[in-house]
């Protein structure tokens, strides 16, 4: 059981490191407690969906589309990045980043965070699906529990880093261009890594 726990931690860390910078930026924007709650809920909800889909795929119950199709979810952070860039510039004095992320198509902030997590999920599926095929029915709930504990650890570490004075000051100083660049960069990275552009431009 100890080996199962260690491998579960390793699997989660290998796939979750991408979320660290994003969560630090989001947590650095939190002023209200309900905003903080939304970020955590979104991270947990997105992870729960990824785990459930990966498990069902490992059991042969559902079919995961080709990787490049999953990579199209990279359009979500690109859309959000452009939205922040445009509206943030227009309403710099009136709107904060989290308000912009929880308006328009995504009425609740936790939905935005959930979609961002899902947009980054192609690598998660690539690791989790074969990993889950090696587990028996006793190990699966243990791994799921470890993953959910690790989500809490990731959120806590990100929150603590976001509150480091040097980091928070830098983000606050450059947030109007830093946040859009991070979101757009994440979206482009997701699409490149999953071969979206290769498929679209090679046909």
N, C-alpha and C positions, 0 to 999 in steps of 0.2 A: 504493500500500500504506500510505503514511503517513496518508492520509485515512481509510482503513478502520480503522486503529488508533485514530485520534483519535475517530472516530464511535463505535467500540466502547466506548472509555473513557467518553464522554459518555452513552451509553445505559446503561451499568452504574451510573454515579454517579447518574443520574436515578432509578433504581429502587432502589438499595441504601441510600440515605440513611436510609430507614425503619429499617434494621437497626442503625444506629449506637448509639442510646440503649440498645436491648435488649442488644447485645453488651457495651457498657460495664458495664451492670448485672451481666451474667453473668460477665464477666471479673473484676469486683471481688469476686466470691464465691469465686474459685478459690484453693485452697490446695494441693491435690495436683496434680502434673503431669498425671496421667491425666485429671483434670477439664478442664484446659486443652486437652488433645488432643481430648477429646470435643466441646467447643464448636467447635473449628476443623473437625473432621471433619463435624459436623452442618451447619455453614454450607456447606462444600464439597459435601456430598451433596445438600442441598436445592437448591443452585444448579445442580448437574449435572442433577437431575431437571427443573427448570424449563427449562433450556436445551434438553434433549432433547425434552421435550414441545412446546416452542415451535417447535423446528426441524421436528418431524414435522407439526405443525399447519400451518406455513408451506408445507411440501411437499404438503399435502393428504392426508397419510397417515392422520391421526387427526382426530377432531372434538373441539374444546374445548366443554364445556357452557356454558350461558349464564352471564354474569358473576355473577348473583346466586347461582347454585348454587356457584360457586367461592368466593363470599363466605361461604358457610356454614362454611368452614374457620376463620372467625373464632371459632367456638365452642371451638376448641382452646386458644388463649391465655386465653379467658374461664374455661374449666374449670381450667386450671393456676393462674390468678390466685386463683380461689375456693379451690382446694385449698391454696395457700400461705397464704392468709389464715386459713383454719380451722385447719389442722394446725400452721402456724407459731405461732399463738397458743397452741395446746395444748402444743407441745413446743419452746418457744422456747429452752430451755436445752440440748436434746438434738439438735435437727435444724438443719442449715443449709439454705439455699435450694436448693442444687444437689442435696442428698440428697432433698429433697421432689420436685424435678423429675424425678429418676431412679427414682421408686418408683411403685407402682400400675400403671397401664396402660402406662407407658413405663419399661421395665426398665433401659434404658441412656440416659444423658444425651444422647448424640449423636442418638438417635431423637427425643427431645423437641425439641432444637434444629432437627432436620430438619423436623419437623412445624410448628414455628413459622415457619420460612422458607417452607414451602409454604402456610401459612395467609395469609402476606403476599404471595402470588404473583400475585394478580389483576392488579395494576398492571404487574407484570413481563410477564405474557402480553400485555397491551394494547400494550406497547412492543416486546417482542421479536418477536412473530409478524409484524407488518408490516415490522419492520426486517430480519428474516431473509429475507423475500421479495425484498428488494433486492440480496441477496448472491449471488455465483456460487460454484461449488464450490471455488474456490481461496481465496476470502475467508472462507468459513464456518469452517474450522479455525483461521484466524488470529484471528477474532473470539472463538472458543471459548477459545483460549489467553489472549487479553487478558482475558477475563472471569475466568478462573481466577487469573490474576496479580492482578487487582483484588480478588478475594476475599481473597487473602493480604494485600494492602495494607489492606483494610478491617479485617481481624482484627488486624493489627499496630497500626493507628492506634487502634482501640477498646481494645486491651490497654494501650497506652501511656497513653491518657487515663484508663483505669480505675486506673492506678497513680499518677496525679497525686494528691498527698496530700490536697488540699482536696476533690477529687471523691470519693476513696475514703472519707474520713472522713464526708462527708455521707451517702453511700450506706449506710455501716455504721451510722450513727446512726439513720437512718430506714428501713432496709431492710424492716422487718416490715410497714410499710404502703405504702412506696414501690413495692416489687416487685409486690405484688398489683394496685395501682392501675395500674401501667404495663401489666401483662399484660391486665387486664380492659379498660383503655382501648384497648389495641391491638386486642383482639377486637371491641369495639363499633365502633371506627373502620373496621375491615375490612368489617364487615357493613353499616355505613351507606354507605361509599363505593361498595360494590358493589350497593346498592339492595335488600338482603335485606329490610329492614323494610318498604320501600315495596311490594314484591311480596307479602309475607305479610299486610300489613294492608289492602291495597287490593282483595284478592280476597274 
